Amino acid sequence: MEQMAKTAKALMEAVSHAQAPFFSATHLEHVRPMFKLAWTPLLAAFSVGLQDCDDPEVASLCLEGIRCAIRIASIFSMQALARFTLLTASSSITEMKQKNIDTIKTLITVAHTDGNYLGSSWHEILRCISQLELAQLIGTGVKTRYISGVVRDKEAGIRGLPSGTEEFMPLGLGNLVGSQDKRQMAHIQESVGETSSQSVVVAVDRIFTGSTRLDGNAIVDFVRWLCAVSMDELASTHQARMFSLQKIVEISYYNMNRIRLQWSRIWQVIGDHFNKVGCNPNEDVAIFAVDSLRQLSMKFLEKGELANFRFQKDFLRPFEHIMKKNRSPTIRDMVIRCVAQMVNSQAANIRSGWKNIFSVFHQAASDHDETIVELAFQTTGHIVTVTFQEHFAAAIDSFQDAVKCLSEFVCNAAFPDTSMEAIRLIRHCAKYVSERPQALREYTSDDMNVAPGDRVWVRGWFPILFELSCIINRCKLDVRTRGLTVMFEIMKSYGLSFEKHWWHDLFRIVFRIFDNMKLPEQQTEKTEWMTTTCNHALYAICDVFTQFYEPLSQILLADIFTQLQWCVRQDNEQLARSGTNCLENLVILNGEKFSPEVWDVTCCCMLDIFQNTSPHA
């Protein structure tokens, strides 16, 4: 052993006198291999010095060394630094010393100066900041179970107090019995008091206000880990905390002026977080989330939206998710009120966001809570009658959603008055299509493959008439009768502007009323359907055909004759009589315009009816 020591000493002495040239490293890449070899012993030296020595000067030098190493190595040792703050969940806060306070300050400094390089290490920093905020509450009423290291007996109670009472006890000095506990609490408050100093509070705040200086990738990392810490806070088995959730709202305000592509990536993370928080079983948390969403949305909508962009649609999507997933009447009511406020104050700036708004109201339309349905319908009615009048061009992309939303209100059987009023509003929508066809023709977006001449039909008339047909097929007698009447009123009022192929598509919808496969299963309901709805529709079809004979005779006459034959063959006598009456009226009113070919078809139809209805021996 002695020989080995002597040999080693000799070798070291020999090397120490070597006259080798010394080169100064001047290029950035030179640092990489040097630091790769040196970082392990450096970290060990700094960590041991920081952990074992309470000398302020030594601690300061160790922290400076770690901070510089972090800057070089892009956070090789961030977890080690976070551990020395004593703010992680497993640490005992009673052990906190000045060096731990200095470590907190160094950690905050690193976050502020090197934020662009932190990546996933933001998790450690933000978790420490979350715990720091909790530590700052000590002495102001925080529950003692948040503090590890408080002296407890075997039953987990604080000595001298009944078990369980510590949960509700403010951490004042007089609350603990026994001089040892008093001294301990005084020490805790003195230690933690340093964390509440103005310099620490300001430094922490600078991390969040300074998030605007992070680059496009770093801000996404920052937001992602802030949301992760927020979820941990809200999932606490002791008591949900909303510190990080509040900070998410703050940084959303700070970063809202970023370019839209960066903001879209940020909101993808934050929006998903709000989806979860808005459905939190703790109603207070969900209320805070929805109210925060409202405030952010109002601010975001103030900025408006450029043509062909869809950022509003992404931004408002959490309202849809919360409305769909959260069954709490309080939260659902709050969502409706928030969206209503947005409509009332920011209607002029809303573009793609109309889709989300109508989606929220569509979900409210089928609710059984009268307050929710009434409030949603009032706002929908205001949009259709007032907002569309002023901003129709901006809402064209969502016009179909508006009509579908009204249709859902109609089909809520619990509120018949609302159903009738919603049908009236659908009729009102037809007026916009008639008066502003040019706006529909000029609007281009996802339906670029639709010919300009057909855009009025695809975006305007078809959604209205299709939803009315759905109302006829889904609703009870009085509502579907009103829907049927309005559908044919629209045809009669605006049919002159319809192209021939539009009529063809339209009557494919109309003839669904007579579809045997879709008729009710129960015999009584089937009889009622044939006697009322089918009967009403048959006369209305013949009226429309007579009014627009020229365009319809070439494309629909054969289909109408087929439908009349079907009616005559039914067991329902009233419908059969109506079929023959309609055929008679059709021939009397239009016979003068029939060509020889049309007369041939008409006579064949009559002959077929005779053959099918004559009694057989």
SVG drawing of the C-alpha trace seen along z (x, -y; Angstrom):
<svg xmlns="http://www.w3.org/2000/svg" viewBox="-117 -47 126 60">
<polyline fill="none" stroke="black" stroke-width="0.4" points="0.0,0.0 2.8,-2.4 4.5,-1.5 1.4,-2.5 1.2,-5.8 4.8,-6.6 4.4,-5.7 1.3,-7.8 3.1,-10.7 6.0,-10.4 3.8,-10.4 1.9,-13.4 5.1,-15.3 6.5,-14.4 3.4,-15.7 3.4,-18.9 6.7,-20.0 5.8,-19.2 6.2,-22.1 3.1,-21.6 1.7,-24.5 -1.6,-26.0 -4.4,-26.9 -7.3,-29.2 -10.7,-27.9 -12.3,-30.6 -15.1,-28.8 -18.5,-27.9 -18.1,-24.3 -15.0,-23.9 -17.0,-24.2 -19.2,-21.1 -16.5,-18.4 -14.9,-20.2 -18.1,-20.5 -19.2,-17.0 -16.2,-15.7 -16.3,-18.2 -20.0,-18.6 -20.3,-15.5 -17.6,-16.4 -18.6,-20.0 -22.2,-19.2 -21.0,-16.9 -18.8,-19.6 -21.5,-22.3 -24.2,-20.0 -22.2,-18.6 -21.0,-22.1 -24.6,-23.5 -26.1,-20.6 -23.5,-20.2 -22.2,-23.7 -24.3,-26.5 -21.7,-29.2 -23.4,-31.9 -20.4,-32.6 -19.9,-29.0 -23.6,-28.6 -23.4,-31.7 -20.5,-30.4 -22.1,-27.0 -25.3,-28.5 -23.4,-30.7 -21.5,-27.7 -24.8,-25.8 -26.4,-28.8 -23.5,-29.1 -23.5,-25.3 -27.1,-25.5 -26.5,-28.3 -23.8,-26.2 -25.5,-22.8 -29.1,-23.8 -30.3,-22.6 -28.3,-19.4 -28.7,-20.0 -32.1,-21.8 -33.6,-19.0 -30.7,-19.2 -31.2,-23.0 -34.9,-22.6 -34.4,-20.0 -32.2,-22.5 -35.1,-25.0 -36.9,-22.7 -40.1,-23.6 -40.7,-20.2 -43.5,-18.1 -41.3,-15.7 -39.2,-18.4 -39.6,-19.4 -40.2,-23.2 -39.0,-23.3 -35.4,-22.7 -35.4,-25.8 -32.3,-28.0 -30.8,-31.0 -29.1,-29.0 -32.5,-27.5 -33.9,-31.0 -30.9,-31.9 -31.5,-28.8 -35.1,-29.9 -33.8,-33.3 -31.2,-31.6 -33.8,-29.3 -36.0,-32.3 -33.1,-34.1 -32.3,-31.1 -36.0,-31.0 -35.9,-34.7 -32.6,-34.7 -32.5,-31.3 -36.1,-30.6 -35.7,-29.8 -33.5,-26.8 -35.4,-25.2 -37.7,-22.9 -39.2,-20.2 -37.2,-21.7 -39.9,-24.4 -41.9,-21.7 -39.4,-21.8 -39.3,-25.6 -43.1,-26.1 -43.7,-23.4 -41.3,-25.2 -43.1,-28.5 -46.4,-26.8 -45.0,-25.5 -43.5,-28.9 -46.9,-30.5 -48.2,-27.9 -45.3,-28.6 -46.1,-32.3 -49.5,-31.6 -48.1,-30.3 -49.2,-32.5 -52.1,-33.8 -54.5,-30.9 -53.3,-28.1 -54.2,-24.6 -51.4,-22.9 -51.6,-19.7 -49.9,-21.5 -46.7,-21.7 -44.5,-18.7 -42.4,-18.6 -45.0,-19.9 -44.7,-17.9 -47.5,-15.3 -48.2,-12.4 -49.0,-8.9 -52.6,-9.7 -51.4,-12.3 -52.7,-15.1 -50.7,-18.1 -49.8,-17.7 -52.2,-19.3 -55.0,-19.6 -57.9,-17.3 -57.2,-15.2 -58.6,-16.8 -58.8,-20.4 -55.5,-21.3 -57.1,-21.3 -59.0,-24.4 -56.4,-26.2 -54.6,-29.3 -50.9,-29.0 -50.5,-31.8 -47.9,-31.5 -50.5,-31.0 -52.2,-28.1 -49.7,-25.4 -49.5,-24.2 -46.1,-23.7 -43.0,-25.9 -41.2,-23.6 -44.0,-23.8 -44.1,-27.6 -40.4,-27.9 -40.8,-25.6 -43.6,-27.6 -41.7,-30.9 -38.8,-29.4 -41.0,-28.3 -42.6,-31.7 -39.2,-33.4 -37.8,-31.2 -40.8,-31.4 -41.1,-35.1 -38.0,-35.5 -39.9,-33.9 -42.5,-36.6 -40.0,-39.4 -40.7,-42.0 -37.7,-41.0 -38.9,-37.4 -42.5,-38.3 -41.4,-40.7 -38.9,-38.2 -41.6,-35.5 -44.0,-38.0 -41.3,-38.8 -41.2,-35.2 -44.9,-35.4 -44.8,-39.0 -41.5,-38.1 -43.1,-35.1 -43.7,-37.5 -40.0,-37.4 -39.9,-33.6 -39.5,-32.3 -42.3,-30.4 -41.2,-26.9 -40.2,-28.0 -43.6,-29.6 -45.3,-26.4 -43.1,-24.4 -43.7,-27.0 -47.5,-26.9 -47.6,-23.1 -45.8,-22.7 -47.8,-25.5 -50.9,-23.6 -49.5,-20.4 -48.7,-22.1 -52.2,-23.6 -53.7,-20.1 -51.6,-18.9 -52.9,-21.8 -56.5,-21.1 -56.2,-17.4 -54.9,-18.0 -56.5,-15.6 -56.4,-18.3 -57.9,-21.3 -57.9,-22.5 -55.6,-25.5 -56.0,-27.8 -52.7,-29.7 -51.3,-28.3 -54.8,-28.5 -54.8,-32.3 -51.3,-32.5 -52.5,-30.8 -55.1,-33.5 -52.5,-36.2 -50.0,-34.8 -52.8,-34.5 -53.4,-38.2 -49.7,-38.9 -49.1,-36.8 -52.3,-37.5 -50.5,-39.9 -48.2,-37.2 -48.4,-36.3 -51.4,-34.1 -49.5,-31.0 -47.7,-31.2 -50.8,-32.0 -52.6,-29.1 -50.1,-26.7 -50.3,-28.3 -54.1,-28.2 -54.1,-24.5 -52.5,-23.7 -54.4,-26.2 -57.8,-25.5 -57.4,-21.8 -56.6,-22.7 -59.8,-24.8 -61.7,-21.9 -60.7,-19.8 -60.9,-22.5 -64.3,-23.6 -65.6,-20.1 -64.0,-19.8 -66.4,-18.3 -65.5,-21.1 -68.1,-23.8 -66.0,-26.7 -63.1,-25.6 -65.4,-25.2 -67.0,-28.6 -63.5,-30.3 -62.5,-28.5 -65.7,-29.6 -65.4,-33.2 -61.8,-33.3 -62.7,-32.0 -65.3,-34.7 -62.8,-37.5 -60.1,-36.1 -62.7,-35.6 -63.9,-39.2 -60.4,-40.5 -59.6,-38.2 -62.7,-39.1 -61.9,-42.8 -59.0,-42.2 -61.4,-41.0 -60.4,-38.4 -59.0,-38.6 -60.7,-37.0 -60.1,-33.3 -58.7,-32.8 -60.3,-30.6 -58.7,-31.5 -61.9,-32.6 -63.3,-29.1 -60.4,-27.5 -60.5,-30.0 -64.2,-29.6 -64.2,-25.8 -63.8,-25.2 -67.3,-26.7 -68.6,-23.9 -66.7,-21.2 -67.8,-22.4 -71.5,-22.7 -71.4,-19.2 -69.6,-17.4 -70.6,-19.3 -74.1,-18.5 -74.1,-20.9 -77.1,-23.3 -75.1,-26.1 -72.2,-25.8 -74.4,-25.3 -76.3,-28.4 -73.1,-30.3 -71.8,-29.2 -74.9,-30.4 -74.7,-33.8 -71.1,-34.2 -71.8,-33.5 -74.8,-35.8 -72.6,-38.6 -70.1,-38.1 -72.8,-38.3 -74.3,-41.5 -71.0,-43.3 -68.7,-41.9 -71.1,-40.9 -69.4,-43.2 -66.1,-41.5 -67.2,-37.9 -66.4,-35.9 -65.6,-32.2 -66.7,-32.2 -70.4,-32.2 -70.0,-28.4 -69.1,-27.8 -71.8,-30.1 -74.5,-28.3 -73.1,-25.0 -73.4,-26.0 -77.0,-27.2 -77.7,-24.0 -76.8,-21.9 -78.8,-24.2 -81.8,-23.9 -82.4,-20.3 -82.0,-21.0 -84.9,-20.4 -84.0,-23.5 -86.4,-26.2 -84.0,-29.0 -81.2,-27.7 -83.5,-27.1 -85.1,-30.5 -81.9,-32.4 -80.3,-30.6 -83.3,-31.1 -83.5,-34.8 -79.9,-35.3 -80.4,-33.2 -83.5,-35.2 -81.5,-38.4 -78.8,-37.1 -81.2,-36.2 -83.4,-39.3 -80.8,-42.0 -77.2,-40.8 -77.8,-39.1 -79.5,-42.3 -76.3,-44.2 -73.5,-41.7 -75.0,-39.0 -71.8,-38.8 -69.7,-37.9 -72.0,-35.2 -72.6,-33.5 -70.2,-30.6 -72.4,-29.9 -75.8,-30.5 -76.5,-26.7 -75.5,-26.3 -78.0,-29.0 -80.8,-27.3 -79.9,-23.9 -79.8,-25.5 -83.3,-26.9 -84.5,-23.5 -83.3,-22.0 -85.3,-24.6 -88.3,-23.6 -87.9,-19.9 -87.8,-20.4 -91.3,-19.2 -91.1,-20.5 -91.5,-24.1 -94.1,-24.4 -94.2,-28.2 -90.5,-28.3 -91.0,-25.7 -93.5,-27.9 -91.4,-31.0 -88.3,-29.2 -90.2,-28.2 -91.1,-31.9 -87.4,-32.7 -86.5,-30.0 -89.1,-31.8 -87.2,-35.0 -83.9,-33.4 -85.5,-32.8 -85.9,-36.5 -82.2,-37.1 -81.4,-34.5 -83.9,-36.2 -82.7,-39.7 -79.0,-39.1 -78.2,-36.4 -75.1,-38.3 -73.5,-38.0 -74.0,-34.2 -72.6,-34.0 -69.5,-36.0 -68.7,-34.2 -65.9,-31.7 -64.3,-29.4 -64.3,-25.6 -66.9,-25.1 -64.8,-26.4 -65.9,-23.4 -69.5,-24.7 -70.3,-26.7 -71.0,-30.4 -74.5,-30.0 -75.3,-27.2 -74.0,-28.8 -77.3,-30.5 -78.9,-27.1 -76.2,-25.2 -75.6,-27.9 -79.1,-29.4 -82.2,-27.7 -81.3,-24.1 -80.4,-24.3 -83.7,-26.1 -85.9,-23.7 -84.0,-20.6 -84.3,-21.6 -88.0,-22.2 -88.4,-18.7 -86.6,-17.4 -89.0,-19.2 -91.9,-17.7 -90.4,-14.2 -89.5,-14.6 -92.1,-16.7 -95.7,-16.4 -98.7,-17.2 -99.2,-21.0 -95.5,-21.7 -94.9,-19.7 -98.1,-21.1 -96.7,-24.6 -93.3,-23.5 -95.0,-22.0 -97.0,-25.2 -93.9,-27.4 -91.9,-25.1 -94.4,-25.4 -94.9,-29.2 -91.2,-29.6 -91.5,-27.6 -94.4,-29.7 -92.9,-33.0 -89.4,-32.5 -89.7,-29.7 -89.3,-32.0 -85.6,-32.3 -85.1,-28.6 -83.1,-26.8 -84.6,-23.5 -82.0,-21.3 -82.7,-23.0 -86.4,-22.0 -85.3,-18.4 -83.2,-18.3 -86.0,-20.0 -88.7,-17.5 -86.5,-14.6 -86.7,-16.0 -90.4,-16.7 -91.3,-13.2 -89.6,-11.8 -92.8,-12.8 -94.6,-9.9 -91.8,-7.4 -93.4,-4.2 -90.2,-3.2 -90.1,-6.4 -93.8,-6.4 -94.5,-5.7 -94.7,-2.1 -97.9,-2.4 -101.1,-2.1 -102.8,-5.0 -99.9,-7.3 -99.6,-6.1 -103.2,-6.8 -102.9,-10.3 -99.8,-10.9 -101.6,-10.0 -104.8,-11.8 -103.0,-15.0 -99.4,-15.5 -99.5,-13.5 -102.9,-14.9 -101.7,-18.5 -98.5,-17.9 -100.3,-16.4 -102.4,-19.5 -99.5,-21.8 -97.4,-19.9 -100.1,-20.3 -100.4,-24.0 -96.7,-24.5 -96.7,-22.5 -99.5,-24.5 -97.8,-27.8 -94.5,-26.8 -95.7,-24.6 -93.2,-25.6 -90.0,-24.7 -91.5,-21.7 -93.5,-19.9 -90.3,-18.7 -88.6,-17.4 -91.2,-16.4 -94.5,-15.5 -93.7,-11.8 -92.7,-11.8 -95.8,-13.7 -98.1,-11.2 -96.2,-8.3 -96.8,-9.9 -100.5,-10.4 -100.9,-6.8 -99.2,-5.8 -101.7,-7.9 -104.7,-6.4 -103.5,-2.9 -103.3,-3.4 -105.9,-1.9 -106.5,-5.4 -109.7,-6.4 -109.2,-10.2 -105.7,-10.1 -106.9,-8.1 -109.7,-10.6 -107.2,-13.4 -105.1,-11.7 -107.9,-11.6 -108.9,-15.2 -105.4,-16.4 -105.1,-14.6 -108.4,-16.2 -107.3,-19.7 -103.9,-19.2 -105.5,-18.3 -108.2,-21.0 -105.8,-23.8 -102.9,-22.8 -104.6,-20.8 -104.5,-23.7 -100.7,-23.7 -100.3,-19.9 -98.5,-18.7 -99.6,-15.4 -96.8,-13.6 -98.0,-14.9 -101.5,-13.9 -100.3,-10.4 -98.6,-10.2 -101.7,-11.6 -104.0,-9.1 -101.7,-6.2 -101.7,-7.4 -105.5,-7.5 -105.8,-4.1 -103.4,-2.7 -105.5,-4.2 -108.7,-2.6 -107.1,0.8 -105.7,0.7 -108.8,-0.6 -111.6,1.3 -113.2,4.1 -112.4,7.6 -114.8,10.5"/>
</svg>
